[in-house]
């Protein structure tokens, strides 16, 4: 396991606090993030994404999806069976989980669908009109601009 010290970067960067926090959180979550349940992240179109999680054995009512400040949290609670069972082999994972995904700015959850043991979460990056690049027209004037000469400025 490697530890990275990003403090030299923080001294010379102004306004990149979010990026610094993201790097710190990434290094922490890589260590603490479990591998269950498995998931895919795919690009489905321009600025459209889909997270697919294998959550077989869970009912849709047991799964919770929350978004809070660019953090997508998917969790599920599996109630304990009241009956005691004796397993000769238990290979099917039926445990509670919590999986977190850090979303980029302006990425919104559009929908969630549970089908055949797979949870599909559709995301879309929607950039506000005020943040989109825009062209500024350049006007051409017929007359030359009025210049103030040094002598005129002293007279005034």
CNS distance restraints for C-alpha pairs under 8 A (distance, minus, plus):
assign (resid   3 and name CA) (resid  27 and name CA) 7.86 0.50 0.50
assign (resid   6 and name CA) (resid  10 and name CA) 6.76 0.50 0.50
assign (resid   6 and name CA) (resid  20 and name CA) 7.82 0.50 0.50
assign (resid   7 and name CA) (resid  11 and name CA) 6.74 0.50 0.50
assign (resid   8 and name CA) (resid  12 and name CA) 7.24 0.50 0.50
assign (resid   9 and name CA) (resid  13 and name CA) 6.33 0.50 0.50
assign (resid  10 and name CA) (resid  14 and name CA) 7.70 0.50 0.50
assign (resid  10 and name CA) (resid  17 and name CA) 7.94 0.50 0.50
assign (resid  10 and name CA) (resid  20 and name CA) 7.17 0.50 0.50
assign (resid  16 and name CA) (resid  20 and name CA) 6.30 0.50 0.50
assign (resid  17 and name CA) (resid  21 and name CA) 6.09 0.50 0.50
assign (resid  18 and name CA) (resid  22 and name CA) 6.05 0.50 0.50
assign (resid  19 and name CA) (resid  23 and name CA) 6.27 0.50 0.50
assign (resid  20 and name CA) (resid  24 and name CA) 6.28 0.50 0.50
assign (resid  21 and name CA) (resid  25 and name CA) 6.01 0.50 0.50
assign (resid  22 and name CA) (resid  26 and name CA) 5.97 0.50 0.50
assign (resid  23 and name CA) (resid  27 and name CA) 6.31 0.50 0.50
assign (resid  24 and name CA) (resid  28 and name CA) 6.41 0.50 0.50
assign (resid  25 and name CA) (resid  29 and name CA) 5.93 0.50 0.50
assign (resid  26 and name CA) (resid  30 and name CA) 6.02 0.50 0.50
assign (resid  27 and name CA) (resid  31 and name CA) 6.95 0.50 0.50
assign (resid  28 and name CA) (resid  32 and name CA) 6.52 0.50 0.50
assign (resid  29 and name CA) (resid  33 and name CA) 5.31 0.50 0.50
assign (resid  33 and name CA) (resid  99 and name CA) 7.46 0.50 0.50
assign (resid  34 and name CA) (resid  99 and name CA) 7.85 0.50 0.50
assign (resid  36 and name CA) (resid  97 and name CA) 7.16 0.50 0.50
assign (resid  37 and name CA) (resid  53 and name CA) 6.58 0.50 0.50
assign (resid  37 and name CA) (resid  54 and name CA) 6.02 0.50 0.50
assign (resid  37 and name CA) (resid  55 and name CA) 6.49 0.50 0.50
assign (resid  37 and name CA) (resid  97 and name CA) 7.42 0.50 0.50
assign (resid  37 and name CA) (resid  99 and name CA) 7.94 0.50 0.50
assign (resid  38 and name CA) (resid  53 and name CA) 5.93 0.50 0.50
assign (resid  38 and name CA) (resid  54 and name CA) 5.74 0.50 0.50
assign (resid  39 and name CA) (resid  51 and name CA) 6.84 0.50 0.50
assign (resid  39 and name CA) (resid  52 and name CA) 5.40 0.50 0.50
assign (resid  39 and name CA) (resid  53 and name CA) 4.24 0.50 0.50
assign (resid  39 and name CA) (resid  54 and name CA) 6.20 0.50 0.50
assign (resid  40 and name CA) (resid  50 and name CA) 7.95 0.50 0.50
assign (resid  40 and name CA) (resid  51 and name CA) 5.65 0.50 0.50
assign (resid  40 and name CA) (resid  52 and name CA) 5.13 0.50 0.50
assign (resid  40 and name CA) (resid  53 and name CA) 6.56 0.50 0.50
assign (resid  41 and name CA) (resid  49 and name CA) 7.02 0.50 0.50
assign (resid  41 and name CA) (resid  50 and name CA) 5.71 0.50 0.50
assign (resid  41 and name CA) (resid  51 and name CA) 4.56 0.50 0.50
assign (resid  41 and name CA) (resid  52 and name CA) 6.48 0.50 0.50
assign (resid  42 and name CA) (resid  49 and name CA) 5.63 0.50 0.50
assign (resid  42 and name CA) (resid  50 and name CA) 5.30 0.50 0.50
assign (resid  42 and name CA) (resid  51 and name CA) 6.56 0.50 0.50
assign (resid  43 and name CA) (resid  47 and name CA) 7.76 0.50 0.50
assign (resid  43 and name CA) (resid  48 and name CA) 6.06 0.50 0.50
assign (resid  43 and name CA) (resid  49 and name CA) 4.58 0.50 0.50
assign (resid  43 and name CA) (resid  50 and name CA) 6.52 0.50 0.50
assign (resid  44 and name CA) (resid  48 and name CA) 5.43 0.50 0.50
assign (resid  44 and name CA) (resid  49 and name CA) 5.31 0.50 0.50
assign (resid  44 and name CA) (resid  50 and name CA) 6.65 0.50 0.50
assign (resid  45 and name CA) (resid  49 and name CA) 7.04 0.50 0.50
assign (resid  47 and name CA) (resid 124 and name CA) 5.68 0.50 0.50
assign (resid  47 and name CA) (resid 125 and name CA) 5.11 0.50 0.50
assign (resid  47 and name CA) (resid 126 and name CA) 7.63 0.50 0.50
assign (resid  48 and name CA) (resid 122 and name CA) 7.42 0.50 0.50
assign (resid  48 and name CA) (resid 123 and name CA) 5.79 0.50 0.50
assign (resid  48 and name CA) (resid 124 and name CA) 4.44 0.50 0.50
assign (resid  48 and name CA) (resid 125 and name CA) 6.43 0.50 0.50
assign (resid  49 and name CA) (resid 122 and name CA) 5.91 0.50 0.50
assign (resid  49 and name CA) (resid 123 and name CA) 5.00 0.50 0.50
assign (resid  49 and name CA) (resid 124 and name CA) 6.14 0.50 0.50
assign (resid  50 and name CA) (resid 120 and name CA) 6.55 0.50 0.50
assign (resid  50 and name CA) (resid 121 and name CA) 5.53 0.50 0.50
assign (resid  50 and name CA) (resid 122 and name CA) 4.51 0.50 0.50
assign (resid  50 and name CA) (resid 123 and name CA) 5.92 0.50 0.50
assign (resid  51 and name CA) (resid 119 and name CA) 7.92 0.50 0.50
assign (resid  51 and name CA) (resid 120 and name CA) 5.76 0.50 0.50
assign (resid  51 and name CA) (resid 121 and name CA) 5.09 0.50 0.50
assign (resid  51 and name CA) (resid 122 and name CA) 6.55 0.50 0.50
assign (resid  51 and name CA) (resid 123 and name CA) 7.89 0.50 0.50
assign (resid  52 and name CA) (resid 118 and name CA) 6.43 0.50 0.50
assign (resid  52 and name CA) (resid 119 and name CA) 5.52 0.50 0.50
assign (resid  52 and name CA) (resid 120 and name CA) 4.56 0.50 0.50
assign (resid  52 and name CA) (resid 121 and name CA) 6.42 0.50 0.50
assign (resid  53 and name CA) (resid 118 and name CA) 5.59 0.50 0.50
assign (resid  53 and name CA) (resid 119 and name CA) 5.09 0.50 0.50
assign (resid  53 and name CA) (resid 120 and name CA) 6.63 0.50 0.50
assign (resid  54 and name CA) (resid 117 and name CA) 6.15 0.50 0.50
assign (resid  54 and name CA) (resid 118 and name CA) 4.80 0.50 0.50
assign (resid  54 and name CA) (resid 119 and name CA) 6.53 0.50 0.50
assign (resid  55 and name CA) (resid 117 and name CA) 5.36 0.50 0.50
assign (resid  55 and name CA) (resid 118 and name CA) 5.68 0.50 0.50
assign (resid  55 and name CA) (resid 119 and name CA) 6.61 0.50 0.50
assign (resid  56 and name CA) (resid 116 and name CA) 7.43 0.50 0.50
assign (resid  56 and name CA) (resid 117 and name CA) 3.96 0.50 0.50
assign (resid  56 and name CA) (resid 118 and name CA) 6.61 0.50 0.50
assign (resid  57 and name CA) (resid  94 and name CA) 6.66 0.50 0.50
assign (resid  57 and name CA) (resid 117 and name CA) 6.85 0.50 0.50
assign (resid  58 and name CA) (resid  62 and name CA) 6.34 0.50 0.50
assign (resid  58 and name CA) (resid  63 and name CA) 7.28 0.50 0.50
assign (resid  58 and name CA) (resid  76 and name CA) 7.72 0.50 0.50
assign (resid  58 and name CA) (resid  78 and name CA) 7.23 0.50 0.50
assign (resid  58 and name CA) (resid  94 and name CA) 7.86 0.50 0.50
assign (resid  58 and name CA) (resid 117 and name CA) 7.48 0.50 0.50
assign (resid  59 and name CA) (resid  63 and name CA) 7.04 0.50 0.50
assign (resid  60 and name CA) (resid 114 and name CA) 6.62 0.50 0.50
assign (resid  62 and name CA) (resid  76 and name CA) 5.44 0.50 0.50
assign (resid  62 and name CA) (resid  77 and name CA) 5.81 0.50 0.50
assign (resid  62 and name CA) (resid  78 and name CA) 6.83 0.50 0.50
assign (resid  63 and name CA) (resid  74 and name CA) 7.24 0.50 0.50
assign (resid  63 and name CA) (resid  75 and name CA) 5.82 0.50 0.50
assign (resid  63 and name CA) (resid  76 and name CA) 4.35 0.50 0.50
assign (resid  63 and name CA) (resid  77 and name CA) 6.99 0.50 0.50
assign (resid  64 and name CA) (resid  73 and name CA) 7.98 0.50 0.50
assign (resid  64 and name CA) (resid  74 and name CA) 5.73 0.50 0.50
assign (resid  64 and name CA) (resid  75 and name CA) 5.24 0.50 0.50
assign (resid  64 and name CA) (resid  76 and name CA) 6.00 0.50 0.50
assign (resid  65 and name CA) (resid  72 and name CA) 7.28 0.50 0.50
assign (resid  65 and name CA) (resid  73 and name CA) 5.80 0.50 0.50
assign (resid  65 and name CA) (resid  74 and name CA) 4.62 0.50 0.50
assign (resid  65 and name CA) (resid  75 and name CA) 6.62 0.50 0.50
assign (resid  66 and name CA) (resid  72 and name CA) 5.86 0.50 0.50
assign (resid  66 and name CA) (resid  73 and name CA) 5.18 0.50 0.50
assign (resid  66 and name CA) (resid  74 and name CA) 6.55 0.50 0.50
assign (resid  67 and name CA) (resid  71 and name CA) 5.60 0.50 0.50
assign (resid  67 and name CA) (resid  72 and name CA) 4.55 0.50 0.50
assign (resid  67 and name CA) (resid  73 and name CA) 6.25 0.50 0.50
assign (resid  67 and name CA) (resid 109 and name CA) 7.93 0.50 0.50
assign (resid  68 and name CA) (resid  72 and name CA) 6.68 0.50 0.50
assign (resid  70 and name CA) (resid 102 and name CA) 5.99 0.50 0.50
assign (resid  70 and name CA) (resid 103 and name CA) 4.77 0.50 0.50
assign (resid  70 and name CA) (resid 104 and name CA) 6.49 0.50 0.50
assign (resid  70 and name CA) (resid 105 and name CA) 6.81 0.50 0.50
assign (resid  70 and name CA) (resid 107 and name CA) 7.65 0.50 0.50
assign (resid  71 and name CA) (resid 100 and name CA) 6.77 0.50 0.50
assign (resid  71 and name CA) (resid 101 and name CA) 5.83 0.50 0.50
assign (resid  71 and name CA) (resid 102 and name CA) 4.79 0.50 0.50
assign (resid  71 and name CA) (resid 103 and name CA) 5.76 0.50 0.50
assign (resid  72 and name CA) (resid 100 and name CA) 5.65 0.50 0.50
assign (resid  72 and name CA) (resid 101 and name CA) 5.02 0.50 0.50
assign (resid  72 and name CA) (resid 102 and name CA) 6.32 0.50 0.50
assign (resid  72 and name CA) (resid 103 and name CA) 6.79 0.50 0.50
assign (resid  73 and name CA) (resid  98 and name CA) 6.98 0.50 0.50
assign (resid  73 and name CA) (resid  99 and name CA) 5.86 0.50 0.50
assign (resid  73 and name CA) (resid 100 and name CA) 4.54 0.50 0.50
assign (resid  73 and name CA) (resid 101 and name CA) 6.45 0.50 0.50
assign (resid  74 and name CA) (resid  98 and name CA) 5.73 0.50 0.50
assign (resid  74 and name CA) (resid  99 and name CA) 5.24 0.50 0.50
assign (resid  74 and name CA) (resid 100 and name CA) 6.36 0.50 0.50
assign (resid  75 and name CA) (resid  96 and name CA) 7.42 0.50 0.50
assign (resid  75 and name CA) (resid  97 and name CA) 5.43 0.50 0.50
assign (resid  75 and name CA) (resid  98 and name CA) 4.14 0.50 0.50
assign (resid  75 and name CA) (resid  99 and name CA) 6.20 0.50 0.50
assign (resid  76 and name CA) (resid  96 and name CA) 5.35 0.50 0.50
assign (resid  76 and name CA) (resid  97 and name CA) 5.49 0.50 0.50
assign (resid  76 and name CA) (resid  98 and name CA) 6.63 0.50 0.50
assign (resid  77 and name CA) (resid  95 and name CA) 7.41 0.50 0.50
assign (resid  77 and name CA) (resid  96 and name CA) 4.57 0.50 0.50
assign (resid  77 and name CA) (resid  97 and name CA) 6.85 0.50 0.50
assign (resid  78 and name CA) (resid  94 and name CA) 6.84 0.50 0.50
assign (resid  78 and name CA) (resid  95 and name CA) 5.89 0.50 0.50
assign (resid  78 and name CA) (resid  96 and name CA) 5.19 0.50 0.50
assign (resid 103 and name CA) (resid 107 and name CA) 6.24 0.50 0.50
assign (resid 105 and name CA) (resid 125 and name CA) 7.89 0.50 0.50
assign (resid 106 and name CA) (resid 125 and name CA) 5.46 0.50 0.50
assign (resid 106 and name CA) (resid 126 and name CA) 5.52 0.50 0.50
assign (resid 106 and name CA) (resid 127 and name CA) 5.85 0.50 0.50
assign (resid 106 and name CA) (resid 128 and name CA) 7.93 0.50 0.50
assign (resid 107 and name CA) (resid 123 and name CA) 6.52 0.50 0.50
assign (resid 107 and name CA) (resid 124 and name CA) 5.45 0.50 0.50
assign (resid 107 and name CA) (resid 125 and name CA) 4.10 0.50 0.50
assign (resid 107 and name CA) (resid 126 and name CA) 6.23 0.50 0.50
assign (resid 108 and name CA) (resid 123 and name CA) 5.56 0.50 0.50
assign (resid 108 and name CA) (resid 124 and name CA) 5.44 0.50 0.50
assign (resid 108 and name CA) (resid 125 and name CA) 6.19 0.50 0.50
assign (resid 108 and name CA) (resid 126 and name CA) 7.18 0.50 0.50
assign (resid 109 and name CA) (resid 121 and name CA) 7.14 0.50 0.50
assign (resid 109 and name CA) (resid 122 and name CA) 6.03 0.50 0.50
assign (resid 109 and name CA) (resid 123 and name CA) 4.51 0.50 0.50
assign (resid 109 and name CA) (resid 124 and name CA) 6.56 0.50 0.50
assign (resid 110 and name CA) (resid 121 and name CA) 7.64 0.50 0.50
assign (resid 110 and name CA) (resid 122 and name CA) 5.45 0.50 0.50
assign (resid 110 and name CA) (resid 123 and name CA) 5.35 0.50 0.50
assign (resid 110 and name CA) (resid 124 and name CA) 6.57 0.50 0.50
assign (resid 111 and name CA) (resid 121 and name CA) 5.90 0.50 0.50
assign (resid 111 and name CA) (resid 122 and name CA) 5.28 0.50 0.50
assign (resid 111 and name CA) (resid 123 and name CA) 7.34 0.50 0.50
assign (resid 112 and name CA) (resid 119 and name CA) 7.05 0.50 0.50
assign (resid 112 and name CA) (resid 120 and name CA) 5.51 0.50 0.50
assign (resid 112 and name CA) (resid 121 and name CA) 4.39 0.50 0.50
assign (resid 112 and name CA) (resid 122 and name CA) 6.22 0.50 0.50
assign (resid 113 and name CA) (resid 119 and name CA) 5.77 0.50 0.50
assign (resid 113 and name CA) (resid 120 and name CA) 5.06 0.50 0.50
assign (resid 113 and name CA) (resid 121 and name CA) 6.54 0.50 0.50
assign (resid 114 and name CA) (resid 118 and name CA) 5.70 0.50 0.50
assign (resid 114 and name CA) (resid 119 and name CA) 4.46 0.50 0.50
assign (resid 114 and name CA) (resid 120 and name CA) 6.23 0.50 0.50
assign (resid 115 and name CA) (resid 119 and name CA) 6.53 0.50 0.50
assign (resid 115 and name CA) (resid 120 and name CA) 7.98 0.50 0.50
assign (resid 127 and name CA) (resid 131 and name CA) 6.42 0.50 0.50
assign (resid 127 and name CA) (resid 132 and name CA) 6.63 0.50 0.50
assign (resid 128 and name CA) (resid 132 and name CA) 6.60 0.50 0.50
assign (resid 148 and name CA) (resid 152 and name CA) 6.32 0.50 0.50
assign (resid 148 and name CA) (resid 153 and name CA) 6.62 0.50 0.50
assign (resid 149 and name CA) (resid 153 and name CA) 6.35 0.50 0.50
assign (resid 150 and name CA) (resid 154 and name CA) 6.46 0.50 0.50
assign (resid 151 and name CA) (resid 155 and name CA) 6.41 0.50 0.50
assign (resid 152 and name CA) (resid 156 and name CA) 6.47 0.50 0.50
